Amino acid sequence: MTIAERLTQARERIARAAERAGRDPNTVRLVAVSKTHPASAIREAYEAGQRDFGENYAQELVRKAESLADLPDLRWHMIGHLQTNKARLVAPLVATVHTVDSPKLAVELGRRALAAGRTINVLVEVNVARDAAKSGCSPDQLGDVLAALREQPALRTRGLMTIPPFTEDPEGARPYFAQLRELRDAHGGAEVLPELSMGMSHDVEVAVEEGATIVRIGTAIFGARPA
Ligand SMILES: *Cc1c(COP(=O)(O)O)cnc(C)c1O
């Protein structure tokens, strides 16, 4: 199957899940996760109409943004853990950072966005499962991260993001997606935090049913990643 065909398939999965949940499919944005795949694959997806692309590593994002600079309306999403000292690299390029998880990173990214003369959309990554091996702030720290973001004029806080622990059965992710939505409701609701970035190739349907407005799909579009 071509990338264009797999993109169509991914969009159909999202649309069916949205319809089941009584939601307008247009309220779910697809971010195509292109990490480890070459710029040529991204270009192919772009030609099939895809505009939002997710990368996990700052240097890889910079490299690809350079080779795809002729596609001006392509939007880059930083979806991997962002080290404070890499904020400078991505600030001139990214539309959205999904992984702000500390006041310190909020301050540094805000400073770098201001210096680049840009406004960056930001999501706070929350480690809802409190898995010590994973990044993301704990639910208890969310208030502090949101407060730090409010002080940053060049950052626009748009919502929350999470990665649930992997379970064979995608239903296993449902309680974590529901928790992210409940946390959003506890911190001002959809008016303040309209976006919920959750759901990947494996569990996108469950995420859409639980209210995802951004889904991040890699494997189902670009194929397996080289080990
Ligand atoms: C790799 C990755 C994805 C995409 O995962 P697939 O299973 O390939 O769809 C989504 N979100 C994050 C944060 C990732 O690192």
The ligand as an SDF file (V2000), in Angstrom:
LIG
                    3D

 15 15  0  0  0  0  0  0  0  0999 V2000
    6.1690    7.2960   17.8490 C   0  0  0  0  0  0  0  0  0  0  0  0
    5.1050    8.0700   18.5320 C   0  0  0  0  0  0  0  0  0  0  0  0
    3.7810    8.0670   18.0600 C   0  0  0  0  0  0  0  0  0  0  0  0
    3.3110    7.2130   16.9010 C   0  0  0  0  0  0  0  0  0  0  0  0
    3.2560    5.8830   17.2920 O   0  0  0  0  0  0  0  0  0  0  0  0
    2.7290    4.7490   16.2730 P   0  0  0  0  0  0  0  0  0  0  0  0
    2.4730    3.6090   17.1720 O   0  0  0  0  0  0  0  0  0  0  0  0
    3.8160    4.5110   15.2980 O   0  0  0  0  0  0  0  0  0  0  0  0
    1.4910    5.2770   15.6550 O   0  0  0  0  0  0  0  0  0  0  0  0
    2.8550    8.8780   18.7030 C   0  0  0  0  0  0  0  0  0  0  0  0
    3.1990    9.6440   19.7620 N   0  0  0  0  0  0  0  0  0  0  0  0
    4.4510    9.6740   20.2510 C   0  0  0  0  0  0  0  0  0  0  0  0
    4.7700   10.5340   21.3940 C   0  0  0  0  0  0  0  0  0  0  0  0
    5.4320    8.8810   19.6610 C   0  0  0  0  0  0  0  0  0  0  0  0
    6.6770    8.8950   20.1660 O   0  0  0  0  0  0  0  0  0  0  0  0
  1  2  1  0
  2  3  1  0
  2 14  2  0
  3  4  1  0
  3 10  2  0
  4  5  1  0
  5  6  1  0
  6  7  2  0
  6  8  1  0
  6  9  1  0
 10 11  1  0
 11 12  2  0
 12 13  1  0
 12 14  1  0
 14 15  1  0
M  END
$$$$
